[in-house]
C-alpha cells in the first residue's frame, strides 16, 4: 500500500487498517518464529505500513491543531 493510498483513507479506515496491520504483523512474527514463513520480508513491509499509517494520522492531528 503506497502512501497516496493511505492518505486517501478516512480516519476510521486508517484506524481499522492500523489494527489489521498490527494483527497481521503478530501473525507474521509467529509464523517466522516457527519457520513457517517463506518470505521474511513480509515482516518488514508490515512494519513500514504501520509507520506510514501512523505518520498520516499524526499529519492529520497536526493539521487539525491538536498537539
PDB file as gemmi writes it, atoms N, CA and C in Angstrom:
CRYST1    1.000    1.000    1.000  90.00  90.00  90.00 P 1                      
ATOM      1  N   UNK A   1       0.849  -1.163   0.000  1.00  0.00           N  
ATOM      2  CA  UNK A   1       0.000   0.000   0.000  1.00  0.00           C  
ATOM      3  C   UNK A   1       0.902   1.236   0.000  1.00  0.00           C  
ATOM      4  N   UNK A   2       0.725   2.075  -0.969  1.00  0.00           N  
ATOM      5  CA  UNK A   2       1.530   3.279  -1.113  1.00  0.00           C  
ATOM      6  C   UNK A   2       1.008   4.386  -0.203  1.00  0.00           C  
ATOM      7  N   UNK A   3       1.827   5.395   0.010  1.00  0.00           N  
ATOM      8  CA  UNK A   3       1.456   6.498   0.892  1.00  0.00           C  
ATOM      9  C   UNK A   3       0.254   7.260   0.345  1.00  0.00           C  
ATOM     10  N   UNK A   4       0.130   7.364  -0.972  1.00  0.00           N  
ATOM     11  CA  UNK A   4      -1.024   8.049  -1.559  1.00  0.00           C  
ATOM     12  C   UNK A   4      -2.310   7.282  -1.276  1.00  0.00           C  
ATOM     13  N   UNK A   5      -2.227   5.956  -1.305  1.00  0.00           N  
ATOM     14  CA  UNK A   5      -3.390   5.132  -0.988  1.00  0.00           C  
ATOM     15  C   UNK A   5      -3.786   5.302   0.470  1.00  0.00           C  
ATOM     16  N   UNK A   6      -2.803   5.410   1.341  1.00  0.00           N  
ATOM     17  CA  UNK A   6      -3.079   5.577   2.768  1.00  0.00           C  
ATOM     18  C   UNK A   6      -3.693   6.947   3.027  1.00  0.00           C  
ATOM     19  N   UNK A   7      -3.174   7.971   2.359  1.00  0.00           N  
ATOM     20  CA  UNK A   7      -3.723   9.320   2.548  1.00  0.00           C  
ATOM     21  C   UNK A   7      -5.157   9.434   2.044  1.00  0.00           C  
ATOM     22  N   UNK A   8      -5.555   8.579   1.130  1.00  0.00           N  
ATOM     23  CA  UNK A   8      -6.911   8.620   0.586  1.00  0.00           C  
ATOM     24  C   UNK A   8      -7.934   8.018   1.543  1.00  0.00           C  
ATOM     25  N   UNK A   9      -7.480   7.314   2.567  1.00  0.00           N  
ATOM     26  CA  UNK A   9      -8.396   6.676   3.512  1.00  0.00           C  
ATOM     27  C   UNK A   9      -8.930   7.691   4.517  1.00  0.00           C  
ATOM     28  N   UNK A  10     -10.123   7.421   5.040  1.00  0.00           N  
ATOM     29  CA  UNK A  10     -10.683   8.275   6.080  1.00  0.00           C  
ATOM     30  C   UNK A  10     -10.045   7.914   7.424  1.00  0.00           C  
ATOM     31  N   UNK A  11     -10.350   8.697   8.442  1.00  0.00           N  
ATOM     32  CA  UNK A  11      -9.769   8.459   9.767  1.00  0.00           C  
ATOM     33  C   UNK A  11     -10.182   7.092  10.313  1.00  0.00           C  
ATOM     34  N   UNK A  12     -11.454   6.736  10.152  1.00  0.00           N  
ATOM     35  CA  UNK A  12     -11.921   5.428  10.633  1.00  0.00           C  
ATOM     36  C   UNK A  12     -11.259   4.288   9.872  1.00  0.00           C  
ATOM     37  N   UNK A  13     -11.111   4.454   8.576  1.00  0.00           N  
ATOM     38  CA  UNK A  13     -10.453   3.431   7.769  1.00  0.00           C  
ATOM     39  C   UNK A  13      -8.979   3.293   8.149  1.00  0.00           C  
ATOM     40  N   UNK A  14      -8.350   4.418   8.504  1.00  0.00           N  
ATOM     41  CA  UNK A  14      -6.954   4.364   8.940  1.00  0.00           C  
ATOM     42  C   UNK A  14      -6.816   3.564  10.233  1.00  0.00           C  
ATOM     43  N   UNK A  15      -7.714   3.817  11.188  1.00  0.00           N  
ATOM     44  CA  UNK A  15      -7.671   3.070  12.444  1.00  0.00           C  
ATOM     45  C   UNK A  15      -7.894   1.587  12.204  1.00  0.00           C  
ATOM     46  N   UNK A  16      -8.848   1.258  11.325  1.00  0.00           N  
ATOM     47  CA  UNK A  16      -9.100  -0.147  11.001  1.00  0.00           C  
ATOM     48  C   UNK A  16      -7.891  -0.790  10.332  1.00  0.00           C  
ATOM     49  N   UNK A  17      -7.287  -0.080   9.401  1.00  0.00           N  
ATOM     50  CA  UNK A  17      -6.110  -0.593   8.691  1.00  0.00           C  
ATOM     51  C   UNK A  17      -4.944  -0.784   9.657  1.00  0.00           C  
ATOM     52  N   UNK A  18      -4.780   0.147  10.587  1.00  0.00           N  
ATOM     53  CA  UNK A  18      -3.713   0.033  11.581  1.00  0.00           C  
ATOM     54  C   UNK A  18      -3.928  -1.201  12.454  1.00  0.00           C  
ATOM     55  N   UNK A  19      -5.155  -1.400  12.885  1.00  0.00           N  
ATOM     56  CA  UNK A  19      -5.478  -2.572  13.712  1.00  0.00           C  
ATOM     57  C   UNK A  19      -5.208  -3.867  12.949  1.00  0.00           C  
ATOM     58  N   UNK A  20      -5.651  -3.919  11.713  1.00  0.00           N  
ATOM     59  CA  UNK A  20      -5.461  -5.127  10.902  1.00  0.00           C  
ATOM     60  C   UNK A  20      -3.976  -5.383  10.620  1.00  0.00           C  
ATOM     61  N   UNK A  21      -3.227  -4.324  10.395  1.00  0.00           N  
ATOM     62  CA  UNK A  21      -1.802  -4.491  10.108  1.00  0.00           C  
ATOM     63  C   UNK A  21      -1.048  -4.954  11.349  1.00  0.00           C  
ATOM     64  N   UNK A  22      -1.434  -4.442  12.519  1.00  0.00           N  
ATOM     65  CA  UNK A  22      -0.829  -4.935  13.764  1.00  0.00           C  
ATOM     66  C   UNK A  22      -1.116  -6.422  13.942  1.00  0.00           C  
ATOM     67  N   UNK A  23      -2.343  -6.814  13.660  1.00  0.00           N  
ATOM     68  CA  UNK A  23      -2.715  -8.226  13.768  1.00  0.00           C  
ATOM     69  C   UNK A  23      -1.921  -9.076  12.768  1.00  0.00           C  
ATOM     70  N   UNK A  24      -1.782  -8.563  11.538  1.00  0.00           N  
ATOM     71  CA  UNK A  24      -1.011  -9.268  10.515  1.00  0.00           C  
ATOM     72  C   UNK A  24       0.450  -9.408  10.935  1.00  0.00           C  
ATOM     73  N   UNK A  25       1.018  -8.343  11.510  1.00  0.00           N  
ATOM     74  CA  UNK A  25       2.402  -8.378  11.962  1.00  0.00           C  
ATOM     75  C   UNK A  25       2.598  -9.428  13.055  1.00  0.00           C  
ATOM     76  N   UNK A  26       1.657  -9.508  13.972  1.00  0.00           N  
ATOM     77  CA  UNK A  26       1.755 -10.509  15.026  1.00  0.00           C  
ATOM     78  C   UNK A  26       1.747 -11.915  14.429  1.00  0.00           C  
ATOM     79  N   UNK A  27       0.844 -12.161  13.489  1.00  0.00           N  
ATOM     80  CA  UNK A  27       0.782 -13.470  12.839  1.00  0.00           C  
ATOM     81  C   UNK A  27       2.058 -13.772  12.056  1.00  0.00           C  
ATOM     82  N   UNK A  28       2.596 -12.775  11.382  1.00  0.00           N  
ATOM     83  CA  UNK A  28       3.837 -12.972  10.632  1.00  0.00           C  
ATOM     84  C   UNK A  28       4.994 -13.312  11.560  1.00  0.00           C  
ATOM     85  N   UNK A  29       5.039 -12.657  12.717  1.00  0.00           N  
ATOM     86  CA  UNK A  29       6.106 -12.952  13.672  1.00  0.00           C  
ATOM     87  C   UNK A  29       6.012 -14.380  14.200  1.00  0.00           C  
ATOM     88  N   UNK A  30       4.793 -14.821  14.493  1.00  0.00           N  
ATOM     89  CA  UNK A  30       4.619 -16.202  14.949  1.00  0.00           C  
ATOM     90  C   UNK A  30       5.036 -17.188  13.869  1.00  0.00           C  
ATOM     91  N   UNK A  31       4.638 -16.915  12.626  1.00  0.00           N  
ATOM     92  CA  UNK A  31       4.998 -17.807  11.529  1.00  0.00           C  
ATOM     93  C   UNK A  31       6.503 -17.819  11.293  1.00  0.00           C  
ATOM     94  N   UNK A  32       7.159 -16.668  11.459  1.00  0.00           N  
ATOM     95  CA  UNK A  32       8.610 -16.609  11.286  1.00  0.00           C  
ATOM     96  C   UNK A  32       9.304 -17.386  12.401  1.00  0.00           C  
ATOM     97  N   UNK A  33       8.791 -17.291  13.609  1.00  0.00           N  
ATOM     98  CA  UNK A  33       9.416 -17.985  14.737  1.00  0.00           C  
ATOM     99  C   UNK A  33       9.288 -19.501  14.616  1.00  0.00           C  
ATOM    100  N   UNK A  34       8.209 -19.959  13.987  1.00  0.00           N  
ATOM    101  CA  UNK A  34       8.005 -21.396  13.835  1.00  0.00           C  
ATOM    102  C   UNK A  34       8.484 -21.902  12.482  1.00  0.00           C  
ATOM    103  N   UNK A  35       9.245 -21.057  11.766  1.00  0.00           N  
ATOM    104  CA  UNK A  35       9.823 -21.420  10.459  1.00  0.00           C  
ATOM    105  C   UNK A  35       8.766 -21.781   9.412  1.00  0.00           C  
ATOM    106  N   UNK A  36       7.612 -21.151   9.484  1.00  0.00           N  
ATOM    107  CA  UNK A  36       6.550 -21.392   8.506  1.00  0.00           C  
ATOM    108  C   UNK A  36       6.394 -20.234   7.528  1.00  0.00           C  
ATOM    109  N   UNK A  37       7.245 -19.248   7.647  1.00  0.00           N  
ATOM    110  CA  UNK A  37       7.147 -18.064   6.798  1.00  0.00           C  
ATOM    111  C   UNK A  37       8.181 -18.159   5.683  1.00  0.00           C  
ATOM    112  N   UNK A  38       7.709 -18.222   4.453  1.00  0.00           N  
ATOM    113  CA  UNK A  38       8.612 -18.366   3.313  1.00  0.00           C  
ATOM    114  C   UNK A  38       9.329 -17.051   2.993  1.00  0.00           C  
ATOM    115  N   UNK A  39       8.622 -15.936   3.072  1.00  0.00           N  
ATOM    116  CA  UNK A  39       9.194 -14.637   2.726  1.00  0.00           C  
ATOM    117  C   UNK A  39       9.281 -13.777   3.992  1.00  0.00           C  
ATOM    118  N   UNK A  40      10.448 -13.704   4.587  1.00  0.00           N  
ATOM    119  CA  UNK A  40      10.602 -12.950   5.830  1.00  0.00           C  
ATOM    120  C   UNK A  40      10.537 -11.434   5.608  1.00  0.00           C  
ATOM    121  N   UNK A  41      10.589 -10.988   4.366  1.00  0.00           N  
ATOM    122  CA  UNK A  41      10.464  -9.555   4.075  1.00  0.00           C  
ATOM    123  C   UNK A  41       9.061  -9.039   4.348  1.00  0.00           C  
ATOM    124  N   UNK A  42       8.097  -9.919   4.479  1.00  0.00           N  
ATOM    125  CA  UNK A  42       6.727  -9.503   4.781  1.00  0.00           C  
ATOM    126  C   UNK A  42       6.658  -8.813   6.133  1.00  0.00           C  
ATOM    127  N   UNK A  43       7.490  -9.237   7.083  1.00  0.00           N  
ATOM    128  CA  UNK A  43       7.521  -8.609   8.404  1.00  0.00           C  
ATOM    129  C   UNK A  43       7.954  -7.153   8.263  1.00  0.00           C  
ATOM    130  N   UNK A  44       8.977  -6.922   7.480  1.00  0.00           N  
ATOM    131  CA  UNK A  44       9.473  -5.559   7.269  1.00  0.00           C  
ATOM    132  C   UNK A  44       8.422  -4.693   6.580  1.00  0.00           C  
ATOM    133  N   UNK A  45       7.760  -5.254   5.580  1.00  0.00           N  
ATOM    134  CA  UNK A  45       6.723  -4.494   4.872  1.00  0.00           C  
ATOM    135  C   UNK A  45       5.578  -4.108   5.804  1.00  0.00           C  
ATOM    136  N   UNK A  46       5.192  -5.020   6.694  1.00  0.00           N  
ATOM    137  CA  UNK A  46       4.112  -4.742   7.640  1.00  0.00           C  
ATOM    138  C   UNK A  46       4.525  -3.619   8.606  1.00  0.00           C  
ATOM    139  N   UNK A  47       5.773  -3.664   9.089  1.00  0.00           N  
ATOM    140  CA  UNK A  47       6.246  -2.613   9.983  1.00  0.00           C  
ATOM    141  C   UNK A  47       6.259  -1.258   9.283  1.00  0.00           C  
ATOM    142  N   UNK A  48       6.671  -1.249   8.027  1.00  0.00           N  
ATOM    143  CA  UNK A  48       6.699   0.009   7.268  1.00  0.00           C  
ATOM    144  C   UNK A  48       5.284   0.536   7.030  1.00  0.00           C  
ATOM    145  N   UNK A  49       4.341  -0.367   6.770  1.00  0.00           N  
ATOM    146  CA  UNK A  49       2.946   0.049   6.578  1.00  0.00           C  
ATOM    147  C   UNK A  49       2.408   0.679   7.857  1.00  0.00           C  
ATOM    148  N   UNK A  50       2.734   0.091   9.013  1.00  0.00           N  
ATOM    149  CA  UNK A  50       2.306   0.659  10.294  1.00  0.00           C  
ATOM    150  C   UNK A  50       2.906   2.057  10.465  1.00  0.00           C  
ATOM    151  N   UNK A  51       4.167   2.221  10.137  1.00  0.00           N  
ATOM    152  CA  UNK A  51       4.826   3.526  10.257  1.00  0.00           C  
ATOM    153  C   UNK A  51       4.175   4.554   9.341  1.00  0.00           C  
ATOM    154  N   UNK A  52       3.845   4.156   8.135  1.00  0.00           N  
ATOM    155  CA  UNK A  52       3.196   5.085   7.202  1.00  0.00           C  
ATOM    156  C   UNK A  52       1.828   5.509   7.708  1.00  0.00           C  
ATOM    157  N   UNK A  53       1.068   4.559   8.228  1.00  0.00           N  
ATOM    158  CA  UNK A  53      -0.272   4.873   8.749  1.00  0.00           C  
ATOM    159  C   UNK A  53      -0.150   5.822   9.935  1.00  0.00           C  
ATOM    160  N   UNK A  54       0.781   5.530  10.848  1.00  0.00           N  
ATOM    161  CA  UNK A  54       0.978   6.413  11.999  1.00  0.00           C  
ATOM    162  C   UNK A  54       1.409   7.805  11.563  1.00  0.00           C  
ATOM    163  N   UNK A  55       2.219   7.903  10.527  1.00  0.00           N  
ATOM    164  CA  UNK A  55       2.670   9.196  10.013  1.00  0.00           C  
ATOM    165  C   UNK A  55       1.498  10.000   9.477  1.00  0.00           C  
ATOM    166  N   UNK A  56       0.642   9.373   8.699  1.00  0.00           N  
ATOM    167  CA  UNK A  56      -0.511  10.070   8.131  1.00  0.00           C  
ATOM    168  C   UNK A  56      -1.467  10.498   9.242  1.00  0.00           C  
ATOM    169  N   UNK A  57      -1.670   9.645  10.229  1.00  0.00           N  
ATOM    170  CA  UNK A  57      -2.548  10.005  11.342  1.00  0.00           C  
ATOM    171  C   UNK A  57      -1.989  11.207  12.098  1.00  0.00           C  
ATOM    172  N   UNK A  58      -0.676  11.233  12.312  1.00  0.00           N  
ATOM    173  CA  UNK A  58      -0.046  12.359  13.012  1.00  0.00           C  
ATOM    174  C   UNK A  58      -0.111  13.624  12.177  1.00  0.00           C  
ATOM    175  N   UNK A  59       0.080  13.524  10.875  1.00  0.00           N  
ATOM    176  CA  UNK A  59      -0.032  14.696   9.994  1.00  0.00           C  
ATOM    177  C   UNK A  59      -1.422  15.314  10.107  1.00  0.00           C  
ATOM    178  N   UNK A  60      -2.432  14.458  10.148  1.00  0.00           N  
ATOM    179  CA  UNK A  60      -3.809  14.960  10.262  1.00  0.00           C  
ATOM    180  C   UNK A  60      -4.046  15.598  11.619  1.00  0.00           C  
ATOM    181  N   UNK A  61      -3.477  15.049  12.681  1.00  0.00           N  
ATOM    182  CA  UNK A  61      -3.621  15.660  14.006  1.00  0.00           C  
ATOM    183  C   UNK A  61      -2.993  17.049  14.019  1.00  0.00           C  
ATOM    184  N   UNK A  62      -1.807  17.177  13.452  1.00  0.00           N  
ATOM    185  CA  UNK A  62      -1.133  18.457  13.420  1.00  0.00           C  
ATOM    186  C   UNK A  62      -1.887  19.459  12.559  1.00  0.00           C  
ATOM    187  N   UNK A  63      -2.445  19.007  11.457  1.00  0.00           N  
ATOM    188  CA  UNK A  63      -3.202  19.902  10.582  1.00  0.00           C  
ATOM    189  C   UNK A  63      -4.479  20.396  11.266  1.00  0.00           C  
ATOM    190  N   UNK A  64      -5.046  19.559  12.142  1.00  0.00           N  
ATOM    191  CA  UNK A  64      -6.262  19.947  12.847  1.00  0.00           C  
ATOM    192  C   UNK A  64      -5.958  20.828  14.053  1.00  0.00           C  
ATOM    193  N   UNK A  65      -4.676  20.969  14.388  1.00  0.00           N  
ATOM    194  CA  UNK A  65      -4.297  21.815  15.507  1.00  0.00           C  
ATOM    195  C   UNK A  65      -4.242  21.103  16.833  1.00  0.00           C  
ATOM    196  N   UNK A  66      -4.300  19.780  16.818  1.00  0.00           N  
ATOM    197  CA  UNK A  66      -4.219  19.008  18.048  1.00  0.00           C  
ATOM    198  C   UNK A  66      -2.745  18.686  18.285  1.00  0.00           C  
ATOM    199  N   UNK A  67      -2.229  19.096  19.418  1.00  0.00           N  
ATOM    200  CA  UNK A  67      -0.798  18.872  19.674  1.00  0.00           C  
ATOM    201  C   UNK A  67      -0.539  17.781  20.608  1.00  0.00           C  
TER     202      UNK A  67                                                      
END                                                                             
